[in-house]
Amino acid sequence: MSKRILVIAPHPDDETLGAGGAIAKYAAQGDEVTVVTVAGHMPPLYSEDVYRQTVDEAMQAHKTLGVKESLFLDLPATTLGQMPTHDFNSKIYQTVEKVEPHIVLLPYPDRHVDHRIIFESAMVATRPVRVGKHIEIVAAYETLSETHWNAPHIEANFIPNWTIDVSDFIKQKLAALAEYESQIPPFPGPRSLEAIEALAKFRGTQAGFAFGEGFHIIRMVS
């Protein structure tokens, strides 16, 4: 029986950075993957042209990965904290309610303020009540570079307790990331293709295979 997977991305590229291999793997085995991108490079901080470029890049990346549906909430990046909490939580919950996912992958609460706010909201939206009672796994993914810029021992650090083998899908992940020409810098940039491949190799060898993606399971039921 196929599963419905919901990946919550703070910005275009986060979904592919953190879970691109898993997305491709789920899609290849017949599961339905929905990606919701919450915020974007929009006015007033960015021009409308910049935003349209990132959305176009996201659509191409999602096509490469096999995403079934791409949703965009069209909220300006770094301004999420200005919204009333109940309004923002409602937007995230409505997405969960629409998709009725079996698995939810969400951003780890790291250096980027949007990641932290979206994590908090997603935790509310995926509580085991109403539609949340049918969610089997809620897990957080890591995002180069923001997740690795938390202050050690002062803030929470990402420690995976679930690794997905993406050895057969690492090329697909890297191809999808290459679509984000405006977001992925050359090596030694922390989000360069070389750095992403190196992290996948490290996570994989931690678990006994070639390439992996690490997640922190928040809740799992069976």
Contacts in CASP RR format, 6 or more apart in sequence:
PFRMAT RR
TARGET T0000
AUTHOR 0000-0000-0000
METHOD contacts of the structure
MODEL  1
MSKRILVIAPHPDDETLGAGGAIAKYAAQGDEVTVVTVAGHMPPLYSEDV
YRQTVDEAMQAHKTLGVKESLFLDLPATTLGQMPTHDFNSKIYQTVEKVE
PHIVLLPYPDRHVDHRIIFESAMVATRPVRVGKHIEIVAAYETLSETHWN
APHIEANFIPNWTIDVSDFIKQKLAALAEYESQIPPFPGPRSLEAIEALA
KFRGTQAGFAFGEGFHIIRMVS
2 30 0 8 1.000
2 31 0 8 1.000
2 32 0 8 1.000
3 26 0 8 1.000
3 31 0 8 1.000
3 32 0 8 1.000
3 102 0 8 1.000
3 103 0 8 1.000
3 136 0 8 1.000
4 31 0 8 1.000
4 32 0 8 1.000
4 34 0 8 1.000
4 99 0 8 1.000
4 100 0 8 1.000
4 101 0 8 1.000
4 102 0 8 1.000
4 103 0 8 1.000
5 23 0 8 1.000
5 26 0 8 1.000
5 31 0 8 1.000
5 32 0 8 1.000
5 33 0 8 1.000
5 34 0 8 1.000
5 101 0 8 1.000
5 102 0 8 1.000
5 103 0 8 1.000
5 104 0 8 1.000
5 105 0 8 1.000
6 34 0 8 1.000
6 36 0 8 1.000
6 95 0 8 1.000
6 96 0 8 1.000
6 99 0 8 1.000
6 101 0 8 1.000
6 103 0 8 1.000
6 104 0 8 1.000
6 105 0 8 1.000
7 15 0 8 1.000
7 19 0 8 1.000
7 23 0 8 1.000
7 33 0 8 1.000
7 34 0 8 1.000
7 35 0 8 1.000
7 36 0 8 1.000
7 104 0 8 1.000
7 105 0 8 1.000
7 106 0 8 1.000
8 36 0 8 1.000
8 38 0 8 1.000
8 92 0 8 1.000
8 95 0 8 1.000
8 104 0 8 1.000
8 105 0 8 1.000
8 106 0 8 1.000
8 107 0 8 1.000
8 118 0 8 1.000
8 122 0 8 1.000
9 15 0 8 1.000
9 35 0 8 1.000
9 36 0 8 1.000
9 37 0 8 1.000
9 38 0 8 1.000
9 107 0 8 1.000
10 37 0 8 1.000
10 38 0 8 1.000
10 39 0 8 1.000
10 77 0 8 1.000
10 107 0 8 1.000
10 112 0 8 1.000
10 114 0 8 1.000
10 115 0 8 1.000
10 118 0 8 1.000
11 37 0 8 1.000
11 38 0 8 1.000
11 39 0 8 1.000
11 40 0 8 1.000
11 41 0 8 1.000
11 54 0 8 1.000
11 77 0 8 1.000
11 114 0 8 1.000
12 37 0 8 1.000
12 40 0 8 1.000
12 41 0 8 1.000
12 54 0 8 1.000
12 55 0 8 1.000
12 57 0 8 1.000
12 58 0 8 1.000
12 61 0 8 1.000
12 180 0 8 1.000
12 183 0 8 1.000
13 54 0 8 1.000
13 57 0 8 1.000
13 58 0 8 1.000
13 61 0 8 1.000
13 177 0 8 1.000
13 180 0 8 1.000
13 183 0 8 1.000
13 184 0 8 1.000
13 191 0 8 1.000
14 37 0 8 1.000
14 107 0 8 1.000
14 115 0 8 1.000
14 143 0 8 1.000
15 23 0 8 1.000
15 35 0 8 1.000
15 37 0 8 1.000
15 62 0 8 1.000
16 23 0 8 1.000
16 61 0 8 1.000
16 65 0 8 1.000
16 173 0 8 1.000
16 176 0 8 1.000
16 177 0 8 1.000
16 180 0 8 1.000
17 143 0 8 1.000
17 144 0 8 1.000
17 177 0 8 1.000
17 191 0 8 1.000
17 196 0 8 1.000
18 141 0 8 1.000
18 142 0 8 1.000
18 143 0 8 1.000
18 144 0 8 1.000
18 213 0 8 1.000
19 105 0 8 1.000
19 141 0 8 1.000
19 213 0 8 1.000
19 215 0 8 1.000
20 65 0 8 1.000
20 166 0 8 1.000
20 169 0 8 1.000
20 172 0 8 1.000
20 173 0 8 1.000
20 176 0 8 1.000
20 213 0 8 1.000
21 65 0 8 1.000
21 164 0 8 1.000
21 166 0 8 1.000
21 169 0 8 1.000
21 170 0 8 1.000
21 172 0 8 1.000
21 173 0 8 1.000
21 212 0 8 1.000
21 213 0 8 1.000
22 105 0 8 1.000
22 141 0 8 1.000
22 164 0 8 1.000
22 166 0 8 1.000
22 213 0 8 1.000
22 215 0 8 1.000
23 33 0 8 1.000
23 35 0 8 1.000
23 65 0 8 1.000
23 66 0 8 1.000
23 67 0 8 1.000
24 65 0 8 1.000
24 66 0 8 1.000
24 166 0 8 1.000
24 169 0 8 1.000
24 172 0 8 1.000
24 173 0 8 1.000
24 176 0 8 1.000
25 164 0 8 1.000
25 165 0 8 1.000
25 166 0 8 1.000
25 168 0 8 1.000
25 169 0 8 1.000
26 33 0 8 1.000
26 103 0 8 1.000
27 33 0 8 1.000
27 65 0 8 1.000
27 66 0 8 1.000
27 67 0 8 1.000
27 68 0 8 1.000
28 169 0 8 1.000
32 68 0 8 1.000
32 69 0 8 1.000
33 65 0 8 1.000
33 66 0 8 1.000
33 67 0 8 1.000
33 68 0 8 1.000
33 69 0 8 1.000
34 67 0 8 1.000
34 68 0 8 1.000
34 69 0 8 1.000
34 70 0 8 1.000
34 71 0 8 1.000
34 99 0 8 1.000
34 101 0 8 1.000
35 58 0 8 1.000
35 62 0 8 1.000
35 67 0 8 1.000
35 69 0 8 1.000
35 70 0 8 1.000
35 71 0 8 1.000
36 71 0 8 1.000
36 72 0 8 1.000
36 73 0 8 1.000
36 95 0 8 1.000
36 99 0 8 1.000
37 55 0 8 1.000
37 58 0 8 1.000
37 70 0 8 1.000
37 71 0 8 1.000
37 72 0 8 1.000
37 73 0 8 1.000
38 73 0 8 1.000
38 75 0 8 1.000
38 80 0 8 1.000
38 91 0 8 1.000
38 92 0 8 1.000
38 114 0 8 1.000
38 118 0 8 1.000
39 73 0 8 1.000
39 75 0 8 1.000
39 76 0 8 1.000
39 77 0 8 1.000
39 78 0 8 1.000
39 79 0 8 1.000
39 80 0 8 1.000
39 114 0 8 1.000
39 118 0 8 1.000
40 46 0 8 1.000
40 51 0 8 1.000
40 54 0 8 1.000
40 74 0 8 1.000
40 75 0 8 1.000
40 76 0 8 1.000
40 77 0 8 1.000
41 50 0 8 1.000
41 51 0 8 1.000
41 54 0 8 1.000
41 77 0 8 1.000
42 48 0 8 1.000
42 51 0 8 1.000
42 74 0 8 1.000
42 75 0 8 1.000
42 76 0 8 1.000
42 77 0 8 1.000
43 51 0 8 1.000
43 76 0 8 1.000
44 76 0 8 1.000
45 76 0 8 1.000
45 77 0 8 1.000
45 78 0 8 1.000
46 77 0 8 1.000
50 182 0 8 1.000
53 182 0 8 1.000
54 180 0 8 1.000
54 182 0 8 1.000
54 183 0 8 1.000
55 72 0 8 1.000
57 179 0 8 1.000
57 180 0 8 1.000
57 181 0 8 1.000
57 182 0 8 1.000
57 183 0 8 1.000
58 70 0 8 1.000
58 72 0 8 1.000
58 180 0 8 1.000
59 70 0 8 1.000
60 176 0 8 1.000
60 179 0 8 1.000
61 176 0 8 1.000
61 177 0 8 1.000
61 179 0 8 1.000
61 180 0 8 1.000
62 70 0 8 1.000
62 176 0 8 1.000
64 172 0 8 1.000
64 175 0 8 1.000
64 176 0 8 1.000
64 179 0 8 1.000
65 172 0 8 1.000
65 173 0 8 1.000
65 176 0 8 1.000
71 95 0 8 1.000
73 91 0 8 1.000
73 95 0 8 1.000
75 83 0 8 1.000
75 91 0 8 1.000
77 114 0 8 1.000
78 113 0 8 1.000
78 114 0 8 1.000
80 88 0 8 1.000
80 113 0 8 1.000
80 114 0 8 1.000
80 117 0 8 1.000
80 118 0 8 1.000
81 88 0 8 1.000
81 113 0 8 1.000
81 117 0 8 1.000
85 121 0 8 1.000
88 117 0 8 1.000
88 121 0 8 1.000
89 121 0 8 1.000
89 124 0 8 1.000
89 125 0 8 1.000
92 118 0 8 1.000
92 121 0 8 1.000
92 122 0 8 1.000
92 124 0 8 1.000
92 125 0 8 1.000
93 124 0 8 1.000
93 125 0 8 1.000
95 125 0 8 1.000
96 104 0 8 1.000
96 125 0 8 1.000
96 126 0 8 1.000
96 131 0 8 1.000
96 132 0 8 1.000
97 130 0 8 1.000
97 131 0 8 1.000
100 131 0 8 1.000
100 134 0 8 1.000
101 135 0 8 1.000
102 134 0 8 1.000
102 135 0 8 1.000
102 136 0 8 1.000
102 137 0 8 1.000
103 135 0 8 1.000
103 136 0 8 1.000
103 137 0 8 1.000
103 138 0 8 1.000
103 139 0 8 1.000
104 122 0 8 1.000
104 126 0 8 1.000
104 135 0 8 1.000
104 137 0 8 1.000
104 138 0 8 1.000
104 139 0 8 1.000
105 139 0 8 1.000
105 140 0 8 1.000
105 141 0 8 1.000
105 215 0 8 1.000
106 118 0 8 1.000
106 119 0 8 1.000
106 122 0 8 1.000
106 123 0 8 1.000
106 126 0 8 1.000
106 138 0 8 1.000
106 139 0 8 1.000
106 140 0 8 1.000
106 141 0 8 1.000
107 115 0 8 1.000
107 118 0 8 1.000
107 119 0 8 1.000
107 122 0 8 1.000
107 140 0 8 1.000
107 141 0 8 1.000
107 143 0 8 1.000
108 115 0 8 1.000
108 119 0 8 1.000
108 140 0 8 1.000
108 141 0 8 1.000
108 142 0 8 1.000
108 143 0 8 1.000
108 147 0 8 1.000
108 158 0 8 1.000
108 216 0 8 1.000
109 115 0 8 1.000
109 116 0 8 1.000
109 119 0 8 1.000
109 120 0 8 1.000
109 140 0 8 1.000
109 156 0 8 1.000
110 116 0 8 1.000
110 142 0 8 1.000
110 143 0 8 1.000
110 146 0 8 1.000
110 147 0 8 1.000
110 148 0 8 1.000
110 149 0 8 1.000
110 150 0 8 1.000
110 158 0 8 1.000
111 146 0 8 1.000
111 147 0 8 1.000
111 149 0 8 1.000
111 150 0 8 1.000
112 143 0 8 1.000
112 146 0 8 1.000
115 143 0 8 1.000
115 146 0 8 1.000
115 147 0 8 1.000
119 140 0 8 1.000
122 138 0 8 1.000
123 138 0 8 1.000
123 218 0 8 1.000
126 132 0 8 1.000
126 135 0 8 1.000
126 138 0 8 1.000
126 219 0 8 1.000
128 135 0 8 1.000
128 219 0 8 1.000
128 221 0 8 1.000
135 219 0 8 1.000
135 221 0 8 1.000
136 220 0 8 1.000
136 221 0 8 1.000
136 222 0 8 1.000
137 217 0 8 1.000
137 219 0 8 1.000
137 220 0 8 1.000
137 221 0 8 1.000
138 217 0 8 1.000
138 218 0 8 1.000
138 219 0 8 1.000
138 220 0 8 1.000
139 162 0 8 1.000
139 215 0 8 1.000
139 216 0 8 1.000
139 217 0 8 1.000
139 218 0 8 1.000
139 220 0 8 1.000
140 158 0 8 1.000
140 215 0 8 1.000
140 216 0 8 1.000
140 218 0 8 1.000
141 213 0 8 1.000
141 214 0 8 1.000
141 215 0 8 1.000
142 148 0 8 1.000
142 158 0 8 1.000
142 160 0 8 1.000
142 199 0 8 1.000
142 214 0 8 1.000
142 215 0 8 1.000
144 190 0 8 1.000
144 191 0 8 1.000
144 195 0 8 1.000
144 196 0 8 1.000
144 199 0 8 1.000
145 189 0 8 1.000
145 190 0 8 1.000
145 191 0 8 1.000
147 158 0 8 1.000
148 158 0 8 1.000
148 190 0 8 1.000
150 156 0 8 1.000
150 157 0 8 1.000
150 158 0 8 1.000
158 216 0 8 1.000
159 216 0 8 1.000
160 203 0 8 1.000
160 206 0 8 1.000
160 214 0 8 1.000
160 215 0 8 1.000
160 216 0 8 1.000
161 215 0 8 1.000
161 216 0 8 1.000
161 217 0 8 1.000
162 214 0 8 1.000
162 215 0 8 1.000
162 216 0 8 1.000
162 217 0 8 1.000
163 203 0 8 1.000
163 204 0 8 1.000
163 206 0 8 1.000
163 207 0 8 1.000
163 212 0 8 1.000
163 213 0 8 1.000
163 214 0 8 1.000
163 215 0 8 1.000
164 212 0 8 1.000
164 213 0 8 1.000
164 214 0 8 1.000
164 215 0 8 1.000
165 204 0 8 1.000
165 207 0 8 1.000
165 209 0 8 1.000
165 211 0 8 1.000
165 212 0 8 1.000
166 173 0 8 1.000
166 200 0 8 1.000
166 211 0 8 1.000
166 212 0 8 1.000
166 213 0 8 1.000
167 204 0 8 1.000
167 209 0 8 1.000
167 210 0 8 1.000
167 211 0 8 1.000
167 212 0 8 1.000
169 211 0 8 1.000
170 197 0 8 1.000
170 200 0 8 1.000
170 210 0 8 1.000
170 211 0 8 1.000
170 212 0 8 1.000
173 196 0 8 1.000
173 200 0 8 1.000
174 193 0 8 1.000
174 196 0 8 1.000
174 197 0 8 1.000
177 184 0 8 1.000
177 193 0 8 1.000
177 196 0 8 1.000
178 184 0 8 1.000
178 193 0 8 1.000
183 191 0 8 1.000
184 191 0 8 1.000
184 192 0 8 1.000
184 193 0 8 1.000
185 191 0 8 1.000
185 192 0 8 1.000
186 192 0 8 1.000
187 193 0 8 1.000
187 194 0 8 1.000
187 195 0 8 1.000
188 194 0 8 1.000
188 195 0 8 1.000
189 195 0 8 1.000
197 211 0 8 1.000
200 211 0 8 1.000
200 212 0 8 1.000
200 213 0 8 1.000
201 210 0 8 1.000
201 211 0 8 1.000
201 212 0 8 1.000
203 211 0 8 1.000
203 212 0 8 1.000
203 213 0 8 1.000
203 214 0 8 1.000
204 210 0 8 1.000
204 211 0 8 1.000
204 212 0 8 1.000
END
